[in-house]
Amino acid sequence: MVTVGEELDKAVQGAFTRPIPKSAGAQMRYLVKQHGGRTKPVAELLGISQRTVERYVNNQIKTPRPQLAARLEGEVRARWQPQIRAKAKQAAATTGGIMIDVRARFGYTAAPGSTDDARVRHLTLALPPGHAARLFQAQDAGLTDDRLRQIAAEALGEVYFRDNGRRAHGLEVELTDLIDLEIKL
């Protein structure tokens, strides 16, 4: 299932200026460097022994198990180029905004006499910087993906359904079944 948090991370990773290290040894050395040259915290982070970390650092082991390879790449990707990541978030939150392409079931709470039946819609639109800032702040605060999805629904409701306050006053939008989502800076 696609999540808003993962898509925000992918969008920011698109701003990276260099690729992450490819080999397991290089990835392990990067994590060890990030932890002040200590192998024990890296071992605890990845759920492996300290000696195994040392073997990867010294290129004695070159090919990790698929599960470890995925965890290792994920941890490196989460820490890679923090300044570039921060600049990309700042630019999206202040000047650029984000592009969102979503296919989901939208439900509504509206004035009496209008339809509030949920239905699947495919929307592609630009969210202004204020909405991008709310999403990134919520993600940085560690809010759940349900809350991130709710913030995205509020942003889509404001920009698309209420047309920035020009129509459908009082319409509340719910994003229930997220089928597909892509976010770009």
C-alpha distance (Angstrom), angle and dihedral (degrees) to the residues before:
residue distance angle dihedral
M1 . . .
V2 3.78 . .
T3 3.81 117.1 .
V4 3.78 131.6 -159.0
G5 3.82 91.9 -129.8
E6 3.80 93.4 54.2
E7 3.79 91.6 48.3
L8 3.80 91.9 49.8
D9 3.81 88.3 52.3
K10 3.81 91.7 49.4
A11 3.79 90.9 50.0
V12 3.80 92.2 52.5
Q13 3.81 91.5 45.1
G14 3.79 87.8 58.8
A15 3.81 86.9 71.2
F16 3.82 93.7 60.2
T17 3.79 112.9 124.5
R18 3.82 95.6 -156.2
P19 3.78 131.6 34.3
I20 3.79 118.9 -109.9
P21 3.82 116.3 -101.8
K22 3.81 111.3 -77.2
S23 3.80 106.1 -154.0
A24 3.78 123.4 70.8
G25 3.81 90.6 -124.7
A26 3.80 92.9 53.7
Q27 3.80 91.4 46.1
M28 3.81 91.1 49.3
R29 3.82 91.8 48.2
Y30 3.80 89.3 51.1
L31 3.81 91.8 52.6
V32 3.80 91.6 46.7
K33 3.81 89.6 50.8
Q34 3.81 90.0 50.0
H35 3.80 89.2 54.1
G36 3.79 94.7 53.0
G37 3.78 96.6 -94.1
R38 3.82 93.2 -58.9
T39 3.78 119.8 132.2
K40 3.81 98.9 -166.7
P41 3.84 96.3 72.2
V42 3.80 89.8 47.6
A43 3.80 90.5 51.0
E44 3.81 90.8 50.8
L45 3.81 90.7 46.1
L46 3.81 92.8 53.4
G47 3.80 97.4 35.4
I48 3.81 95.5 -119.6
S49 3.80 134.6 112.0
Q50 3.77 123.0 -81.4
R51 3.80 89.4 -121.9
T52 3.82 90.7 56.2
V53 3.80 89.9 53.7
E54 3.81 89.6 51.3
R55 3.80 90.5 50.5
Y56 3.81 91.4 53.3
V57 3.81 90.8 47.2
N58 3.82 90.3 52.8
N59 3.84 92.3 44.1
Q60 3.79 91.8 -117.4
I61 3.81 87.9 127.3
K62 3.78 116.4 38.2
T63 3.80 108.2 169.6
P64 3.80 119.7 53.6
R65 3.78 125.8 -159.0
P66 3.82 111.7 -90.9
Q67 3.82 93.2 -106.1
L68 3.80 92.5 49.8
A69 3.81 91.3 44.8
A70 3.81 90.1 54.5
R71 3.82 93.1 47.4
L72 3.80 91.5 45.7
E73 3.80 93.6 50.3
G74 3.80 91.4 45.3
E75 3.81 93.0 52.4
V76 3.80 92.6 46.9
R77 3.82 91.8 46.6
A78 3.83 90.7 50.3
R79 3.82 91.0 55.4
W80 3.81 100.3 34.9
Q81 3.82 118.4 120.2
P82 3.81 98.9 -13.2
Q83 3.81 93.7 -178.7
I84 3.81 93.0 52.5
R85 3.81 88.8 47.1
A86 3.82 91.4 51.3
K87 3.82 92.8 47.8
A88 3.81 91.7 49.9
K89 3.81 91.7 50.3
Q90 3.79 91.1 46.5
A91 3.81 92.5 50.2
A92 3.81 92.0 49.1
A93 3.80 92.0 46.4
T94 3.81 96.1 48.2
T95 3.79 110.7 27.9
G96 3.79 117.0 -3.1
G97 3.77 108.6 41.6
I98 3.80 119.9 -163.8
M99 3.80 137.3 -82.5
I100 3.77 114.3 -128.8
D101 3.78 125.9 -166.0
V102 3.78 110.1 -173.0
R103 3.77 135.9 170.1
A104 3.77 109.4 -170.4
R105 3.76 146.1 127.8
F106 3.78 109.9 -88.9
G107 3.80 121.3 -160.8
Y108 3.79 125.3 -168.9
T109 3.75 141.6 -151.7
A110 3.77 105.4 -157.9
A111 3.79 143.6 157.2
P112 3.82 117.9 -65.3
G113 3.78 114.1 -82.3
S114 3.80 96.2 35.6
T115 3.77 127.7 99.3
D116 3.76 117.9 -99.1
D117 3.81 97.9 177.7
A118 3.77 112.3 138.1
R119 3.79 115.7 -122.8
V120 3.77 139.1 170.5
R121 3.79 115.2 -96.9
H122 3.78 133.6 177.3
L123 3.80 111.9 -143.9
T124 3.78 130.0 178.9
L125 3.77 114.9 -178.0
A126 3.76 145.8 135.6
L127 3.78 117.2 -102.9
P128 3.80 114.1 -150.5
P129 3.82 120.6 -116.6
G130 3.81 93.8 -97.6
H131 3.79 92.3 61.8
A132 3.81 91.6 44.0
A133 3.81 89.0 52.1
R134 3.82 91.2 52.4
L135 3.80 91.4 51.1
F136 3.81 94.2 48.1
Q137 3.81 92.7 44.8
A138 3.80 91.0 50.8
Q139 3.80 91.0 48.5
D140 3.81 92.2 48.2
A141 3.81 89.7 49.0
G142 3.81 88.3 57.6
L143 3.79 97.5 -116.3
T144 3.79 118.0 168.4
D145 3.76 122.4 -95.8
D146 3.80 89.6 -110.9
R147 3.80 88.8 61.2
L148 3.82 91.2 45.5
R149 3.80 88.9 51.4
Q150 3.81 89.5 50.0
I151 3.83 91.1 51.6
A152 3.82 89.8 49.0
A153 3.82 89.7 50.2
E154 3.80 90.3 51.4
A155 3.81 90.1 50.4
L156 3.81 92.9 48.0
G157 3.79 90.0 46.0
E158 3.79 91.4 53.3
V159 3.80 97.8 43.1
Y160 3.80 102.7 35.6
F161 3.78 111.2 18.8
R162 3.82 99.8 34.5
D163 3.84 93.6 30.4
N164 3.81 92.6 -134.9
G165 3.82 93.1 -51.6
R166 3.82 98.0 -44.8
R167 3.81 96.9 109.7
A168 3.82 145.7 5.8
H169 3.79 95.3 40.5
G170 3.79 112.3 -162.6
L171 3.80 94.3 20.0
E172 3.79 111.8 143.7
V173 3.81 117.1 -162.4
E174 3.80 126.9 -151.1
L175 3.79 122.8 -163.8
T176 3.80 103.0 -152.6
D177 3.81 114.4 158.3
L178 3.78 110.7 31.8
I179 3.80 105.3 -159.2
D180 3.79 101.4 168.0
L181 3.79 133.6 -2.7
E182 3.79 134.8 179.0
I183 3.79 125.4 175.6
K184 3.80 125.6 -169.5
L185 3.76 131.6 -178.3
